[in-house]
Amino acid sequence: MSKPPQGVNSNSLPGEWAMFRHDLGRSGSTDSIGTLPQGKLKWVFSTGAPILSSPAVADGTVYVGSQDGKLYALDATTGAKRWEYKTGDWVESSPAVVNGVVYFGSNDGRLYALDAHSGEKLWDFKAKSVIKSSPAVADGVVYFGAGDWYVYALDAVTGEKLWDFETEGPVNSSPVVANGIVYIGVRK
């Protein structure tokens, strides 16, 4: 069996932003050089519908979901499309990229794991409702919430459900993992 993916932490490579708000603590910060004095458009990529998810950047590739139901992998330097993956509904979940695997949810109720280089589906997990929550990956476990009122923990390699927890409402927020605890907000 292959080694399970480990979580991305604040010691990610400079310029990497591999999951929503950068790291498992969702700090939204990096040790990379700060903002440029003046912004300049580098490239534009149009999808078939609006984009509500935040992009993730890893290994020179930008990953972003669209309301056209697709996750796109784009060259970070040129904006050229490397691949796309079609789901059954909107992709509003921001992806997480860990050890060459892209994890993201779709409004079709599935959490997907794709090979980051080829876009090939490794596995998917079906929840009972939409998944807008952006996954967090820590110590070989993928954590996310769904509109079915549950928080899920899946094996990052196989997609097997390790546990679920019923909350008091739909879970559209994204989990934070810190000190062995999963924190997540619930719409009540």
N, C-alpha and C positions, 0 to 999 in steps of 0.2 A: 504494500500500500504506500502511496506517495505521502510525503510529509505534508501535514495540514498547513494552509496559509496562516501567516501571523498577521496581526493588525498593523496598520500603518501608524506611526507615531509622529511626534513633532520633529523627529530626526530624519524625516524623509529627505530625499535628495533635493538640492536647491532647485527651485522652479517647479517642483512636483506639487500637485494639489489633487491627490488621488481619491479623495472622498469629500462629501458635503462638509463644508467649513473646515477642511484640511485634515483633521485628525480625530481620533476616537473621543477626545474631550470636546470636539466641535469648537476649538479655540478661535478659528478664523484668522490665525496668524501663522507666520513663517519666519525663519531666520534669513530668508533671501533678502537681497537688496530691495529697498522700498520702491515706491512709485516713481515713475518718470516725471520730470518737471512738466512735460507737455505730452498728452496722449496723441497718438497718430494711428489711424486705421491701418491694420496690417493685412487683413483679408476678411471676406464675408462668405458665409455658406448659407444658402437658403434651403429650408426643409419644406415639406408640403403643407405645414400648418404651424401655428405658434409654438414657441419653446417656453415651457414653464419650469423645467428642471434646471438646476445649476450644473455646469460642466465639471468634469473631473479631468485632470491632466496627469498622465503617467507615461514614461518611456517615449516621449516625443509625440504622444497621441492625445487628442482631445476627445472625450466621450460625452455625448449629450443626447438626451431623449427629447422627443417631439410629440405634439398632439396628433401627428400623422400616424402614430402607433409604432414608430421606429426608434431604435437606438442607433446613433451614428458614431463611427470612429473616423476622426479627421486628422490629417497631418498637422501638427501644432505649428509648423513653420509656414506651410503654404496654404492650408485650409482644404487641400485635396481630400476627397473621400477615399478612405482605405477600405471600408466595408459598411454595410448597414444590416440591421436585423429587425425583421417585422414581427411585432407582437399582435395580439388580438384587439388592442384598444390603445388609448392615449398612454404615453410614458411621461408622467409628471415626477416620478421618483428620480432623484439625482443619483448617479451611479457611484459605486465604490470600486476601486481597482486595487487588488491585493494579489501579489505573486502571480501575475499574468492572467488573472481571472477578473472579469467585470461582473459585478452583482448589481441588479436593479429590479425594481418592481414595475408593474404595469396595471392599468385600470382593468385589465382582463382578469385580475386576481391572481396573477402568477409572479413569483420571484424567480428571476432568471440568473443563471451563471453561464457566461460565455467565455470562450478563449479570447483573451484580449488582442491577440495578434491576428487571428483568422475570422473571428466572429462566430465560430462554430458553437452551437449550444452544447454545454456539458451536462446540464440538468435544469429542470425547473420544478418549482413547488407550487401547488395550487392551494390558495387560501379560499375563504368563502365570500370574499368581497374585494373591492379595489385595494391596490397597494400604492399609496402616494408617499409613504414613509421612505426615507433614504436609508439603506442598510448600513450598519456598522459591522466590521469584521474584526474580531479579537480572538486570539488563541485558537484559531481553527473553527470558530463559531460565527455564523451570520445572524445578526439580530435585526428585527424590523417589526413594524406594526402594520395592521390592516384595518379596513373599514368594517370588518366583522367583529370588532371589539377585542381582538386578541393581539398579544405580543408573541412573536415566534422566535425560537432559537433553532437553527439548522446546522448540521455538519457542513462546513464550507467545501469539503471535497465531494461528498456524495449527495448532498441536499436532503438527507434523512432528517426528519423532525426529531430534535432532542427533547424539547418541551414547548408548551404554549401556556399562556397565562391570560385568563379572561379579565378584561378591565370593565369600567363602568360606562364605556362609550366608544365610538369609532376612534381609531388610532391613526391619525394622519401625520403626526409629528415624527421626527427622526430621533433614534436613541443615542444616548451618550453612554459610553462604557468607561468607568473609572473605578479603580481599586476593587475590581471584581464585582461591581454593582452595575446593573443596567437601569438607567433613568430614562423615562419617556413621558411625554404629556398626552393627555386624553381629552377629546372633545366630549363634554358632558352636558 
